[in-house]
Each structure stands twice: as structure tokens, then as C-alpha cells.
């Protein structure tokens, strides 16, 4: 089972209750406290004083449910962590000193439940923000909220490409489209819009593959193009959260979707506590969600795998070639890589003689050693930077195979980073994401 896992949200959140200090509201006698989480809930008569310390009961998006520890104000209630761009509360340590700021992506990326919790018909549905979520994720959620079950299967084809482009359409445009079941479709304006988190995503077909292109808002010509392939039996946007985290000036990331739909069924959705009328008979409906993808089926063995790997690497190489042509006439460096089965595909593509440009770097996350080590023997890397990652308890791609691949890539002339080992299984962890970003930063600087 080659399976890419989204970064676990639990890796980013504290397991213990945090203490927060009020730093805003000094000119107004403190900050507003409400009785409930909703911004429309009752406002309490007393404000929470500046300098007060509160204990976190629950944190949902930017709304904090607290118990008062020291200072003046209500004993409990709900407050906002920020007002527009101004901080109202900061997390502090036992001495009352502010904790180092978390990367906002660490908190929000890869956590669909956080991003869309409570999403319904009103626009406040998205107040938590969609940074770190692909438009595919957003559309699947909105489909379930607003489109009748019998219409969903065919509705995917009705979504215009410009709704996938965050520079031309925002969340409100998307919500309008789904709330009206496609009857109202906002047209793209000539003026570009700000993307969630400052990271633009759009759909593009490259080398015959459906791709999500990820780049910072305003990028004209990238210095580096990174093409990253997902693993087996996952959604085509499986690496989007990682790509969003990696986004930086000068870098364009292309995420090709494997051409084959997997026979593996998606995990059933958890049953909601309250079933909306639109889904009251959802158990009787055909599967409407996007299918899982794979570069080839797990049922393939022996010579059949070699043939599938050759075909997949050809598609990947064509995708990379067309990705470089998006800014033709400008010199760009190419980075190729992927997770699990996708890592094998990228490595095989790097060995192809018809690849128009040799990669400046390879990123191989949890690669299956038995499949990739023979491929590495045919490579001439010419001092290309190489990163290999491996989990200590990976049952799919054991550490020993990654170590053998690491040696083979060094023998092929690669400039190997130390093996990025982490405590865990077959997954992309924060340590892996940071190591990949460090490698890409190095390639950009050269």
C-alpha cells in the first residue's frame, strides 16, 4: 500500500490547554467578549481587560473560548484572537512571555475539518480561511452542502476552469456558483484577486495530465519549476497542502494527477449528528466524490510493473517538459520528485533520455527502495541535489530500502543531502516538509 498521508493536524496543535494574554483593546478598556462562538452572539456588558491572562477551553478558527485566570473581565466567554490584522491575544508561557509565533500554515494546512467546520449556506462558513486547501477540497465540500445528491456526479463537469483559479475568483464566487447550482457563475475580471495565504492555485493540462499549478501571487517567471507526483490510491490534490507550505518567491510547483482512477473505494464519510434534508437519503446514492488516483494498480506485478513505470515516467516527463514551456525563453531549473509510488515515477522520468532538461534536484519522499534502487543505477546525476526521506516505522517503504537507494544515488553522481529520517510511518511529516523547503531554497539561491 503506497499511500500519501496529509500532514497530521495534531502535529501542529498543543495537547495541553494554553494560556493567552490580552494585548489589544488598550484604547477601549479591553476587548469584546461574546456569550457564544458566533460573532452575532450576545455581547457581554463587561470587556476583557488588556493584560488579562486567560486559560484556553477551546479554540475554533480565530475564536477562543476561555476561563479568566487574572485581570478584569467576564469569568468565561468567547473572544477573537485578531481584529483584521491586529492581534488581540497572544499565547504565553508560564512566565507570561509570548511564545514563538507558529507558522500560520502549520495551524491551518491539511486540516479540512478546521477549514470548513460549520460551513453552511452563509458566507461566514469560510471565516476560518481556505489557505492550505485546494479548490478540489472546497468544491467537494460545497457540493455536499448545496447540490442535490442526484445531480452531483454530473455536476463536476459543469465547474468552469476559472473557478479553480484563485487569482480570478474568490471564495464568494465559488459559493455563489454552488448555492445556485451553477445558474450564477461569476465571470473572471481583468483585475487579479488576492489568493488565500498569498498562494495562487489554478488548473492546467500539461503533458495530458490534469495539474494543479501552485505559485506565489504575482509570480511572473519562476527561477525553479518543481514537479511533484502523489502516491497510490489518494486524491489527485494529495500534495497540495505540502505545495502550499513550500510556496516561495521564484518557485512554481506543478502537481500532476495520475491518469488512472483507482479501484480502491474512498473511505466513507463520517455520519453527521444532524442530517440535512438534502442528504437524508445519501446512503442510497452512487459515489459522487472524486475517485482516488494511481499511476498503476497494486495488482500489477513483475514485468507488468516495469511497463507501467515506463508509461508513467513518460507521462511525467512530458508534463515536466510542458511545465518548463509555460515561461519559454527564460532559463529555469527543474526539480522532480514525489511521494511513494510518485517518487518512483519521478526518478524513472529523470532517467529518460528524452527529458529536455536534466533536473537540478530530486525530492524522493518515502520511496519504495526495491523499485527505485535499480532505476538509480541507470542515472547520471551530474552533482544534482538529492533529498531522500524515510520513516523509522514505514511498513510500505522500509528504512533499509531508502538507505540502499541513498547509496545508489550517491554512486550515480548525486549531491546527497543526509537521509532525512523521522519517527513515523509512510507519511509526509513537518520535518519532511521543512527539509524539502530547505532544499528548494538552496536550488533557488544557486
N, C-alpha and C positions, 0 to 999 in steps of 0.2 A: 504494500500500500504506500504509494508515493503521495503524500498529502501535505499541501502547504497550509499552515495554520496562520490566521491573522494574529498579530501581536496581542497577547492577552491583556485586556484592560486592567486586570488585577495587578499587573506588574507596575502600574503607574500610580495606584492608589494606596494610601496608608491603611493598614489593617487595624490601626488604633484610632480612637477619637482624637481629633486635633484641636488645638487651642488657636483662636483667632483674636486679633486686636483691631479695634476700630480706629482707622486712620483718617476717615473722611468726616465731613459734616461739621468741622470746627467753626465755620461761619454761620451755622444754623442750629447750634445747640445739640448736635448729634445727627444720627441718620434715621431714616424712616423705618419703622417696624410694622409688619402686617401680621394678621392673625393666621393667614394661610400662605401656601406657596405661590398661588396666583397673584399677579401684580394688580389684579382687580379686587382682591380680597380686602376685608376691612382694615383700615389703617388705625393702629393703636394710638391713643392720645399722647403717650409718652415716647420720646425718642431715645435711642440707644446712644449714650454719651461717647464723645471722642475720647479714646484712650481706654475704654472698657475692654475687658477680656471676656470672651465667651467660649463655651465648650460646644464643639460640633455634635449635633444629634444626627443630622442627615444633610447631605449636600447633593442637590439635584440641579445640574447645569450651573448657573451662576447664582442660584438661590440657596441660602444657608438657613437651616433650622437649628436654633441654638438654645442653650441654657446659660444664663448670666452667671459669671464667676465673680468678677469685680467690676466696680463702676456703677453708674446710674442708668436706669432704664428698665424696661419690662423684664420679668423673670425668664420669659421664653417668647419665641415668635420666629418670624421669617424675615430675613434681610437680603439685600442684593450685595454681591461681592464688588460689583463695579457699577458706576453710573456713567454710561457712554465709555470713554477711555480712562476715566478716573477711578482709581482703586478706593474702595470704601473700607475694606477689611483685608488684612494680610495674615497668613499663617505664621505663628511664632513658636519658638522653642520654650523650654521650661523657664528660661531666664527672661522670657518676654522679648527676645530678639527675633527679628524676621528671619524665616527660613529661606534658604536659597530658592529663587524662583524656579518653578518647573517649566519645562518647555510645554507651551500650550498644546502642542501636538501629542505629547505624551499623555495628556489627560483626555483628549478628545478623539484621537485617531483610533480606528479599528474597533470602535465600540458603538455598534448601531443602536443598541438599546438606549445608550445615553443620548445619542444624537437625535433620535426621533421619539423618545419616550413621551407618551401622551399626545402624539400628533393626531389631529383630527381635522375637522373642517376649517378651523380658524388659523390664521397666519401665525399666531403665537406658537403653533405647532413646532416651528423651527427656531424658536428663540435660543435653543442650545447651540445652534450653528451647524453647518454641514461640512466644515473643514475636515478633511480626512476621509470623507465618504465619496464614493464615486456616484455619478449620476445614475448608473445602473441600480445601485442600492437605493437611492432616493426614489427612483421611478417604481421599483418593486413595492416599496412601502406605500407610495401614493396610489398605486394601482389597487392595492388591497383596501385602502381607505375609501376610494371614490368610484371604482369601476365595478359594475355588477359582475359576479363570477362567470356568467355565461359569455361575457364579452372579452374577458381578459386575454385568452390565448391569442386572438387575432389583433388585440389592441397594440401589442408591441410594435407591429409593423406600421402602425399609424403615427408613431412618435417621430417627428421630423428631426433630422440630424442637428439642426441649430439649437435644439433644446439640450443637447449634450454639451454644448459649448458654453462654458461659464463666462466667457468674455462677451457673449452676445445675449445671454438670457440668465436671469437670476432665479432664486427660489420661488418668488411670487409668480413669475411667468410659468414655471413648471406646475405650481399648484393650480393656477387658473386653468391650464390645459387639462389637468386630470379632474378637477372639480366639475368641469363642463363636459367631461368625457370626449375631449377632442374638438368640441364645437367652437371653442375660442382658442385660437393659437397665436400668441403674441409673435409678431414678426421681429427678426433681428434689426436693431437700429444700427446706423452707421457708427455711432459712438460706442466704444468698448466699455464694458462694465467691469467693476472690480470683482474678482473671483474670491470665493471663501478662503480665508487664510492667505490671500495673495498668490494662490497657486491655480493656474488655469488648467482645465482639462477639456479635451474635445475628442470626438471620434474621427478616425481616418482609416481608410483601407490602404494597406501597404503590403505589397507582395501577395495580394489576395487574402490577407488576414485582417480581420476586424481588430483595430488597435485603439487603445486609449493613449493619447499623447498628453504628457504632463510636463508643464514648464512654468516658471515664474511669470506673473503678469508682466507684459511689456517686453518680453524677450524677442529680439529680432532675429539674430543669427547666433546659434549656440556654438560654443567652442568645443563642446563634447556632446555626443549623442550616445545614450546608453539604452540598449535594447535588452529587456529582461523578460524571460519566459516563466510562466507559472508552472506548477506541478500537475499531477494527475488527479482527476476526479475533484476538481474545485471549480469555482466560477471564474469566468474569464477576467474579472477585475480583482482577482485574489491578491495581487501585489500592489493594488492601488494605495492602500494605507502606507505601505513602505515607500512607494514613489513620492507620495505627498510629503513624507518626512525628509526624503532625500533632496527635494527641490532646492535649488540654489542658483544664483546668477551664473549664466553661461552654460547651464545644463538643460538639455531636453531628454526626457525619459519616454521611451516607447514601450508599451505593454501589449504585445500581440496575444490574441486569444487563440488557443489551439483550435484547429479546424474541425475536430471531431467531437460530437456530443457523446458523453459517457452513458453507458447503460446503467451506471450506478444511480440510484434514486437519491434525491436530496433528502436530508433529514426532515422529518415532519415538523411543522411549526408548533410551538407550544400553544396550548389551548388558552385563549383569553378568559379571564374570570367572568367578563360580561361579553356576550356575543352580540355584535351589532347585527341589525336586521339584514344588512347587505350580505353577511356571511352566515346566516342562520342554517343554511344547508350546504356549507362549504365542503363537508366531508364527502358529499356525493359528486363533487366536481372533478373534472380532469385536472391534472397538474398543469398550472399556467405559468409557474415561475420559470425563469431561465434555467436551462439544463446545465449540469456540471460538464466540464470540458476535459479533454485529454489529448495528448499528442499521439498516443496509441493505447490500445486496450491492454489491461493487465493479463488478458487471456493469451496474448502473443508470447511465444517462447522461441528460443534458439534462433535459427536464421531469419525467422519472421520478424524478430525484434530488430535485427541488423537492417533489414529492409525498411522497416518503419522509421528507424532512427535516421537513415539516409534521406527518406522522403521529408521527414520533419525538419531536418537540418537544412534541406534545400529551401523549404518554405521560409524558415527563419532567416537564412542568408539573403533571400530576395527581399524580405521585409526590411532587414538592416540596410540593404543597398538603396531601397527607395526612401528610407528614413534619412539617409545622408543627402539625397537629392532634394529634400524639402528646402534646403538652403544652398542650392547649387551655386558653384562659383566661389564658395568660401571654404577654406580649409578647416576641417573638423576632425576631431579624434573620435574613434569608435570604441565603445565599451560594450562587451557582450556578456551575458550571464543569465542566471535563472535559479530557480529553486527545484531541487529533487529531479524529477523527470525533465523539467525545463533546463536544469543545469547541464544534463547530458546532451540535450538538443543544442544548446548554445556552444558547448565545447566541440561537438561534431561539426557545427557550422563554421567554427573558427579554423577547422582543419580543411575546409573545402578550398580547392584551388580556384574556383570561380568567384570567390568572395572578392569584391572590387577593392577592398582595403583591409589590411591586416588590423586586428584590434590592438589598441594601445593598452587595454587591460581586460582581464576576465574576472567575473564575480560568480563564484560557484558555491551556492548555499545548499548545504546538506546533499551533496552529490552522491549518487549511487556508485560506489567505488568499483564494483565488479564490472559495471558497464562503461565507466568513463576512463579507467586507467589504460585499457588498450587503445582508446582513442588518443590519449595524451602522448602515447609513444610515436604517433604519426605527426605530431605538431613540430613546427619550428617557430618559437615564440619571439625570438629576437629581442629579448630583455623586456617583454611586455609585463606590466604589473599583474600579479595574480593574487586573488584572495580566495581561500577555501575555508568554509565554516563547517562545524560539526558538533552535534550534541553528544554529551557523555553517555546518555541512555537512549540513543536513537535506535529503535528496533528495525527501522526501514533501511537506513544507510549507516551502518555501524562505523564507529570512530576508526577502526583499523583500516577500512576501505578508504576513508578520507586521507589517512596518513600515507597510504600507498600512492594515492593519486597525487598528493602533495610532492612526494619524491619524484614521481614521473614527470610532473610539470616542471620541476626544477631541472631535471635532466634534459628537458626539451628546450631549455634556454629562457625560461620564465624568471622574472624577478619576483620571487615568492615572498609575500607577507608571512609572518609566523602564522601557523594554523590557528584560526580563531575558534577555540574550543569554548563551550559554555555548558553549564549544568542544565540539562534538559533533553528533550527528545527531538522528534522530527518537526522542527518549527523555526520560525524567524523570531528571534528574541530582540530585546532592546540592545544587547551587546552586539548582535549581528548587524542591526540597523546602523549603529554608530560606527562599526568597523567599515561597512560599505560606504558610508558617507565620508569617512576619513580617506578612503582610497580614491573616491571620486574627486575629493578636494585636491588631492595630490596630483591627479591627472590634469585637472583644470589649471593648476599652477605651472605645470611644466610647459 
